Amino acid sequence: MDKLERVEMMDKILREFDDLKNSQTSVLKKISKIEADNINLGVSLLEKKLPDMWQNVDANLNLVSSLEEEFQAYRDKYYADNNIKALQDADE
């Protein structure tokens, strides 16, 4: 895999991280909606378990966000260290 292909793969992974964050955010919203709906129902099973579920998903979202930031920095360093801009310009 050449340097341009590596950067393209890194960019693809960054897009996947963004998609993963959006999915996790959607899951959090759904859990919150269930919690709100349960206010009227008052089912203790949901009252006990949903906060744990929300906390676990939120922790995972934070992990994904942190890893995405670290990987973005890794990608940016690779891009700079390997003078990818010049390779892209030469490719055009």
Summary of the structure (lengths in Angstrom):
residues: 92
radius of gyration: 20.0
end to end distance: 19.0
largest distance: 64.4
contacts: 228
relative contact order: 0.15
helix: 92%
strand: 0%
